[in-house]
Amino acid sequence: RLISDEFNAQQFVLAKHAANSIEKNFKILKNELSTLSLSPSIQYVESISWRNRMAISLANTQEFGVYRILRITANGKKAYAVDDNREWVITDTDYTRKDYFIWCRDPQNRNKVFVGKVDKVMDDGANAALVLHLAAPVYTMSPAETYPVSTHKFSGVLLFQVKADRLASQIVGPIRSGKSGYAWVIDQTGNFIYHLEQKFIGQNAFEARQLASPHISFNQINLIQKEKMLFGEEGTSWYSSGWHRGEKGPVKKLIAYAPARVGSGSHAQVWSVAVVAPISEVQAAIQNVYIRQIAIQGAFTIAVLIVLIFLRANEMIWVKALAGEIRIKTLNLSEYAQRLE
C-alpha cells in the first residue's frame, strides 16, 4: 500500500506538471490574442497589412493548435480570415448569434479574453476535430496614420480557432508513467480532449468506456470524474478498467488527476488531466523486492546455520575431549585411592 501510494504520488506530479503546461499555453495564446487586438492594422483592418499581421501571429501560435484567425466586423456580418495554409479570405457570414461575439460586444468584457467550450467540428475530409474559440473584443484605441484620433469604440472581434486535441496531445501525449502508464484529458463536460485510444477523443468519458466494455462496472472512475475532476479538484485514487494498451479484461489502475483552468467565457472552463497506470506494475516491482529480500534472508539464514553447525561441531569436539580428560582423571584418582587404602 505504501509503495502504491508513493507511485501514485509520482503520477500526481506528472499530472500537475501537464496541467500547468496547458494553463501556460493558454496564457501564451491569450497574450498573443490581446497583443494582436492592439495592432492598428487589425483595429482598422488596414489594406494588405491586416493579413500580414495575422499571418505572423498565426505562425507564432500554430504550435499551440491555432489553425485560423478571424477579424469580425462590429456588425458581425463580415470576417477577414487567415488560415494555417497562409491563405486569406473575406467572408460575408453572420456571427451575431455566436456566443463569443455576444460576449465580446458587452462593454464589461473589454480587455478580457473569451475561452469557449470545445466543439466537435467536421472538416471537408469528413475528419472530426475538437475546436475551441478564443476571442477578444477589438476597440479602436491605437492611433494610425489614417486614423490619428482614437475613437475608443467597439470595432469587432478578434478570434483564434484552436484545435484542442492537438494542443492537449502535444503536452500529455509523451507522458509515460512507469512502463506502460499514460495520460488523458477531459473537459468540464466530461468529454475526452485527448486519450491514447483515438476513438475515445471527442466522446463522452462516461459513455465511451461503458460502450467499449459493457460487462465491466465503471462506477469508481465515474464517481471520480463526476465528483472530483469535473469540479476542478485534484487527488489520487484507483479504478477498474476494461483494457490497458491491448490488454483486455478487468484491469485495476492507479490514477492521479489535476485541473487545468484554461479560462472563462460564458462559464468557467476547466480541463482535467489524469495520469494512469495498472497496479500490476507496482505489484511486479513489489514482487522483485520480495524476491531480493527472500534471497538476502535466505543467504543470511544459510550463513547463520553454517556458523551454528561449526560452533556445534566445535562444542561436540570440546565436550568429547573434556569427557576423555575426566575419565583419565577419574581413573587416576581411583588408582590413587586404592594405593592410599
Helices and strands as residue ranges (DSSP letters): H 2-37, H 40-43, H 49-61, G 62-64, E 66-73, E 79-83, E 88-91, H 99-105, G 107-109, E 114-115, E 119-122, E 128-139, E 154-163, H 164-172, E 182-186, E 192-194, G 198-200, H 205-212, H 219-227, G 229-231, E 235-244, E 247-264, E 268-278, H 279-340
